[in-house]
Amino acid sequence: MPTNPTSATPGAAKPRTKHAALVRPTVGEFGRQELAILGAPCGKIKELVTRLLPYVSATLSVGYVDADHAAGDEADSGGAGGASPIMQAGARAELTDKIHFRRVDQRRELDGFAQKELLFHQSLVLVNGNHFRAKQQIIILDPAKPLDKKLDRLTDVQLILRPEGVTELPAVLQQHFAGQDIPTLALADTEAIADFIQGWWQRSLPPLRGLVLAGGQSQRMQTDKGRLNYHGLEQREYAARLLAQVCTDVHVSCRPDQVAELPAGLRPLPDRFLDLGPMGGILSAFQLDPNAAWLVVACDLPFLSETTLQHLVVNRNGAKVATAFQSPENEFPEPLITIWEPRGYGTLLRFLGLGYSCPRKALINSDIELLAAPDPRELRNVNTPEEAAAARQELL
């Protein structure tokens, strides 16, 4: 009788798996936070988005997804379909610097992976739901575009908009939404709709987890910087206690050989991206949980206080790739006391793919929130025995 290869027999080989057991980011059709708008003719949907943008674009980076059937019809009848002469001549991609904005035209299949890639940098994506699906929806009760044949697209409706003269939900929608309490607003009340969207977006802000970077070689210090004592306990434990005041939980990024020596109570996170310095620790944290924001603190900051961390958290901008302090020495961001939002995962991987392992370079070239530190002296890191001795004297 053949044995079951998946049975838990002691000493038996683990069943073969085709793919690595990676935690995937929670992303919709186009982005992490997206809303399809449907239930009205396409022109009215675009008009609504145009009204909303002045209210929401000040705080959110907004992308819009739509289809252009007129261009398709033109191409089907032998026309250019909106393509430039360069694209018509055979180019697969054309990047044009329009001075005030950049335009990229491409001939490629818009599959689910490409959609997410193209709109990666947007903190909110609004979608014409007549043509495309999205994870969550806003519906308009326009009699000209009833939704009775699109109920399968109404998977998670967040808001119902009533045009002037419409007072009741159609019977088919009453049945579809039975037991749900969905907010309703007037379609003409642009400011109220914008406020709702911003509130919905804020409620979706990812949780904040803490990461102490303590896996370096400490070559200049000639001993493990994380094990130095400035406050009556090891510095890596001191940093973890600071982070615990503002984060849901805290991990200590370390080399695999350091796990056994960590003080009791600390949660080790061995590097999974090896020999990359701090970037390897940050990427390892995102591999553990790509749906969280990670507040990263290096272990060599003995002057850092809870007050400064609280300032960083209070001023966190979840619509950006990261929130960081400006270095007291120059205009650049400090990458090792930074809140990295989930979008930071893809950003760091992109820079790594281009051959760069410097988190600061990623911050400098990304859309981030840059803050002045309440006390710039707290950002001073300690890298040599002489600096450590001086720090102990200052902290007495």
C-alpha positions in Angstrom: 0.0 0.0 0.0 1.6 3.4 -1.0 2.3 5.8 1.8 0.9 9.3 1.9 3.9 11.7 1.2 2.2 14.5 3.2 1.8 12.5 6.4 3.7 13.7 9.4 5.9 10.6 9.8 8.9 11.2 12.1 12.0 11.6 10.0 10.1 11.7 6.7 11.2 14.2 4.1 9.2 17.4 3.9 6.7 17.5 1.0 8.1 19.2 -2.0 6.7 22.7 -2.6 6.9 24.5 -5.9 7.2 28.1 -4.6 8.7 29.7 -1.5 6.3 30.4 1.3 6.4 34.2 0.9 4.0 36.6 2.6 2.5 38.6 -0.2 1.6 42.3 0.1 -2.1 42.9 0.3 -2.7 44.8 -2.9 -5.8 45.2 -5.0 -6.1 45.3 -8.8 -4.1 48.6 -9.1 -2.8 49.6 -5.7 -2.8 49.0 -2.0 -5.7 51.5 -1.5 -8.0 51.7 -4.4 -11.7 52.7 -5.0 -13.7 51.8 -8.1 -16.5 54.3 -8.9 -19.4 52.9 -10.8 -23.1 53.3 -11.3 -23.0 56.3 -13.7 -22.0 57.1 -17.3 -18.2 57.4 -17.7 -18.4 61.1 -18.2 -20.0 61.6 -14.8 -17.4 59.4 -13.1 -14.6 61.4 -14.7 -16.3 64.7 -13.7 -16.6 63.5 -10.1 -12.9 62.6 -10.0 -12.0 66.0 -11.5 -14.0 67.7 -8.7 -12.4 65.6 -6.0 -8.8 65.9 -7.0 -8.3 69.5 -5.7 -9.4 68.4 -2.3 -7.5 65.1 -2.0 -4.3 65.6 -4.0 -2.9 68.0 -1.4 -2.4 65.1 1.0 -2.5 62.0 -1.2 -0.8 61.0 -4.4 -3.7 60.0 -6.6 -3.7 57.9 -9.8 -6.7 57.5 -12.1 -7.6 54.5 -14.2 -9.9 54.7 -17.2 -10.4 53.3 -20.8 -10.5 55.3 -24.0 -12.9 53.5 -26.4 -12.7 56.3 -28.9 -9.0 55.6 -29.4 -9.7 51.9 -29.7 -12.4 52.5 -32.3 -10.1 54.7 -34.3 -7.3 52.1 -34.2 -9.8 49.4 -35.3 -10.7 51.5 -38.3 -7.1 52.0 -39.4 -6.3 55.1 -37.4 -3.4 55.8 -35.0 -5.6 55.2 -31.9 -3.9 58.1 -30.1 -0.3 56.8 -30.7 2.4 59.2 -31.5 4.5 59.0 -34.8 7.3 57.4 -32.8 5.0 54.7 -31.4 3.4 54.2 -34.9 6.9 53.7 -36.3 7.6 50.8 -34.0 8.8 52.0 -30.7 7.6 49.9 -27.8 8.0 52.7 -25.3 8.3 56.5 -25.4 9.2 58.7 -22.5 8.5 62.4 -23.0 9.5 65.0 -20.5 6.7 67.5 -20.7 8.6 69.8 -18.3 5.8 70.0 -15.7 5.0 66.2 -16.0 6.4 63.1 -17.6 4.5 61.0 -20.0 5.2 57.3 -20.8 3.5 55.6 -23.7 4.0 51.8 -23.9 2.9 48.9 -26.1 2.6 46.1 -23.5 -0.1 43.8 -22.1 -1.8 45.5 -19.1 -1.9 42.3 -17.0 -2.5 42.4 -13.2 1.2 42.6 -12.5 1.8 45.5 -14.9 -1.1 47.4 -13.5 0.4 47.4 -10.0 3.8 48.2 -11.3 2.7 51.2 -13.3 0.8 52.7 -10.3 3.2 51.7 -7.6 4.0 55.3 -6.5 0.4 56.3 -6.0 -1.0 56.3 -2.4 -4.6 56.2 -3.7 -6.0 54.9 -7.0 -9.4 55.9 -8.3 -10.8 53.6 -10.9 -13.6 53.9 -13.5 -15.6 50.9 -12.3 -17.5 50.7 -15.5 -14.4 49.3 -17.1 -12.2 47.9 -14.3 -12.6 46.2 -11.0 -11.1 47.4 -7.7 -10.9 46.0 -4.2 -13.4 48.5 -2.8 -16.0 50.6 -4.4 -18.1 53.8 -4.4 -21.4 53.6 -6.2 -23.5 56.3 -7.8 -27.3 55.8 -7.9 -27.7 57.1 -11.4 -30.9 55.8 -13.1 -29.1 56.0 -16.5 -26.6 53.3 -15.4 -28.3 50.8 -13.1 -26.2 48.3 -11.2 -28.4 45.3 -11.3 -26.1 43.6 -13.9 -22.9 44.5 -12.1 -23.6 43.1 -8.6 -20.6 40.8 -8.8 -18.4 44.0 -8.9 -19.9 45.3 -5.6 -17.7 43.3 -3.3 -16.9 45.9 -0.7 -18.9 49.1 -1.2 -17.7 51.9 1.1 -20.0 54.8 0.0 -23.2 55.4 -1.8 -23.7 58.7 -3.7 -27.2 60.1 -4.5 -27.7 62.3 -7.5 -30.3 65.1 -7.0 -33.8 63.7 -7.0 -32.8 60.2 -6.0 -33.9 59.4 -2.5 -34.2 55.6 -2.3 -31.9 52.6 -2.9 -33.2 50.4 -5.7 -34.8 47.2 -4.5 -32.1 45.0 -6.1 -29.4 46.9 -4.1 -31.5 46.8 -0.9 -31.4 43.1 -1.2 -27.7 43.0 -2.2 -26.7 45.2 0.8 -29.1 43.6 3.3 -27.7 44.0 6.8 -25.0 46.4 5.8 -24.9 50.0 7.0 -23.2 51.9 4.1 -22.8 55.7 4.4 -24.7 57.8 1.9 -23.8 61.3 0.6 -25.2 63.7 -2.0 -23.3 63.4 -5.3 -23.0 67.2 -5.5 -21.3 67.5 -2.1 -17.8 67.3 -3.3 -16.1 68.4 0.0 -18.0 65.8 2.0 -17.1 63.0 -0.4 -13.4 64.1 -0.3 -13.5 64.1 3.5 -15.0 60.6 3.5 -12.2 59.3 1.1 -9.5 60.9 3.2 -11.0 59.4 6.4 -11.3 56.0 4.7 -7.7 56.2 3.6 -6.5 57.2 7.1 -8.4 54.3 8.7 -6.5 51.9 6.3 -3.1 53.1 7.5 -0.9 50.0 8.1 0.2 49.1 11.6 3.6 50.3 12.9 6.1 47.7 13.9 9.5 48.3 15.3 12.9 47.1 14.1 16.3 47.5 15.9 19.2 47.2 13.5 21.9 45.3 15.4 23.4 43.0 12.8 26.4 45.1 11.8 30.1 44.0 12.1 31.0 47.1 14.2 34.4 47.2 12.7 35.3 50.7 13.8 34.0 50.1 17.3 36.1 46.8 17.5 33.2 45.3 19.5 29.5 44.7 19.0 27.8 48.1 19.2 24.5 46.6 20.2 26.1 45.1 23.3 27.5 48.4 24.6 26.0 49.7 27.8 25.0 53.4 28.1 21.8 53.2 30.2 22.2 50.2 32.5 21.4 47.6 29.8 22.6 46.6 26.3 22.0 49.2 23.7 20.0 46.9 21.5 17.7 46.2 24.4 17.5 49.9 25.2 16.5 50.7 21.6 13.9 47.9 21.7 12.3 49.3 24.8 12.1 52.8 23.2 10.4 51.4 20.1 8.0 49.4 22.3 6.5 52.7 23.5 5.3 53.6 20.0 5.1 50.3 18.0 2.8 47.3 18.2 5.8 45.0 18.6 9.6 45.1 18.1 12.1 42.8 16.4 15.9 42.9 16.6 17.6 42.6 13.2 20.7 40.4 13.6 23.0 38.0 11.9 22.1 34.4 12.3 25.1 33.8 14.6 23.8 36.5 17.0 20.4 34.9 17.7 21.5 32.8 20.6 23.2 35.7 22.4 20.3 38.1 22.4 19.0 39.1 25.9 15.9 37.3 27.0 12.7 38.9 25.9 14.0 40.3 22.6 12.6 38.9 19.4 15.3 38.1 16.9 14.9 38.6 13.2 17.9 37.0 11.5 18.9 38.6 8.2 17.4 36.9 5.1 19.1 39.3 2.7 22.8 38.7 3.6 25.8 41.0 3.3 23.7 44.1 2.4 24.2 46.0 5.7 21.2 47.9 7.0 19.2 47.4 3.8 19.4 43.7 4.4 17.8 44.1 7.8 15.0 46.3 6.5 14.2 44.0 3.6 14.2 41.1 6.0 11.5 42.9 8.1 9.4 43.5 5.0 9.7 39.9 3.9 8.4 38.9 7.4 5.5 41.4 7.1 5.1 43.4 3.8 1.8 44.9 5.0 3.2 46.7 8.0 5.1 50.0 8.3 8.4 49.5 10.0 10.0 52.1 12.3 13.7 51.3 12.0 16.2 52.5 14.6 20.0 51.7 14.5 21.4 50.4 17.8 24.2 53.0 17.8 22.1 56.0 18.8 22.5 56.2 22.6 21.2 59.8 22.8 17.8 58.9 21.2 14.8 59.5 23.4 11.1 58.5 23.4 10.2 62.2 22.8 12.0 62.2 19.4 10.4 58.9 18.4 7.0 60.2 19.4 7.6 63.2 17.2 8.4 61.0 14.3 5.3 58.8 14.8 2.9 61.8 15.3 4.2 63.4 12.1 4.2 60.1 10.1 2.9 60.6 6.5 1.5 57.3 5.4 1.0 58.6 1.9 4.8 58.8 1.4 7.3 56.0 0.9 8.9 57.0 4.3 9.0 59.6 7.1 12.5 60.5 8.1 14.5 63.1 10.0 16.8 65.4 8.2 20.5 64.8 9.1 21.9 67.6 11.4 25.0 67.6 9.2 23.4 68.1 5.8 20.1 68.2 4.0 19.9 64.4 3.5 17.5 62.1 5.3 18.7 59.8 8.1 17.7 56.3 6.9 18.3 54.5 10.2 15.8 56.3 12.2 12.9 56.2 9.7 9.4 54.9 9.3 9.3 52.9 6.1 5.8 52.4 4.7 4.9 49.2 2.9 5.7 50.9 -0.4 9.3 51.1 0.8 9.7 47.4 0.3 9.3 47.7 -3.5 11.4 50.8 -3.5 14.3 49.2 -1.8 14.1 46.1 -4.0 14.1 48.4 -7.1 17.3 50.1 -5.9 18.8 46.7 -5.1 18.0 45.5 -8.6 19.9 48.6 -10.0 22.9 47.7 -7.9 22.5 50.0 -4.9 22.3 48.8 -1.3 22.2 52.3 0.4 18.8 53.1 2.1 19.7 56.8 2.1 20.0 56.8 -1.7 16.6 55.2 -1.9 15.2 57.9 0.4 16.8 60.8 -1.4 15.3 59.6 -4.7 11.8 58.9 -3.4 8.7 60.8 -2.3 9.3 61.0 1.5 8.2 63.2 4.4 11.4 64.9 5.7 11.2 66.3 9.3 13.5 68.5 11.4 14.4 66.6 14.6 13.2 68.2 17.8 16.8 67.8 19.2 19.3 67.1 16.4 21.9 65.9 19.0 19.8 62.8 19.5 20.6 61.6 16.0 24.3 61.4 16.7 25.5 57.8 16.2 28.5 56.4 18.0 31.0 54.4 16.0 34.4 54.3 17.7 35.7 53.5 21.2 36.6 57.1 21.7 33.1 58.3 20.7 31.6 55.7 23.1 33.7 56.9 26.0 32.7 60.5 25.3 29.0 59.5 25.1 29.1 57.8 28.5 30.5 60.9 30.0 27.8 63.1 28.5 25.0 60.7 29.6 26.1 60.7 33.2 
